[in-house]
Each structure stands twice: as structure tokens, then as C-alpha cells.
């Protein structure tokens, strides 16, 4: 029937976790980072540190934030990032 209307809920293209503000307790952010047991992407680091992903890429390229470049991809060791975060916010 043409009078029946199917309404589909909008689904987000990107599921985002609630970001943690940079001003939060550095120990809490370090604990969150250390809970990961795999390399993280720039987008994941940006979400945890409450930064824009482009800012994370720029800091990585400038060697401000510790990372590994794998071809054109950049990956972050969460343990190393946690240590860097603690040192830069102590």
C-alpha cells in the first residue's frame, strides 16, 4: 500500500565512545590506556585523550607523541602512550 510508510531509524556511521576530557585525572587516563592489549589507531588515541584525530596525526608526525609508522599507517603502543601521558601531566 502506498499509504504505509516505513520509517527506519538513523544509524550513526561511526560509533563513538564518550571521550575523556584532557583535564581528567592523568592516572585514570593511564589506567584506560593500559587496559588495551593491542596497538591503537590515531582515532582511538584521539578519543581517549579527547583530541581531534588530525591533532594526533600532527603530533605523531612531529614526534611529539610516541608512535610507530607502518607504511602510511600510524599505530600507538598504549603502554608507551600511558607513560608519556603520565610524564607530560605530572
N, C-alpha and C positions, 0 to 999 in steps of 0.2 A: 504494500500500500504506500502511496507517495506521501500520505499524511504522517506516517510513522517516521520519527526522526531518531537516528542512532547517535547518541552523544558518547563520545569517547573521552575519557579523562586525559588531560595533558600529562605526558610523562617527560621528566627532565632528560635532556641529552647527557647530562653529566651529573652523577650523584656526588654530592659534596658533603664531607663531614663538617661538623661545626668546628670552625677554626679556633685556635687558642691565641689569645692576644699576646703580642710580644712582651707586654709588661707583666705577664703572668709569672708566677714563681719559676725561676730557672730550673730548680730541682724537679718540678713537675714535668716540664718540657723534656728534660733529660731522661726522666723515667719513661715517658711516652716513646721517645726515640729509641731507647734501649730495649723496648718491648718488641721491636721489629727484628726479625732474624733473616733479613734479605736486603739487598741493595734497594734504595728508594729512588724514585724519579724526582725531577725538579718540581713537578706539580705536587707530589706528595710532601716534599720538604716545605714547599710554599704553604700548603695547608696547615702543617704542624706549626710552622714559625709565624704564620699569619703575614706572609709576604706575597707579593704578586709573583707568579711564575717567571715573568720576564726579569724581575729583580734578582731572582735566584740564578737564572742563566747568566746575567751580567756579572754577579758576584763570583760565580764559578769561573767564567772566562777571565776575570781579573785576578783569579787565585786568592780571593778574599775568603771564600768558603771552601773547605777541603772537598775534593771530588775526584772522580776518575772519568776520563773521556774514553769512550769506546766507539771509535769511528766518529760519527757526528752526534752520538748519544752521550748524555752525561748521567752518571749514577753516583749516589751518595751512600757511604757506609754509615748506618745510623749510630754506631758506637763512636766513630770518629766525630760525627756531627754533634753528638751529645757532649763529648769532651770539649770541642771547640765552643759550643754554646755556653758551657759552664765557665770556661776561661774568659770568654768575652763578656759575660754578665756577672762577674764576681767582684 
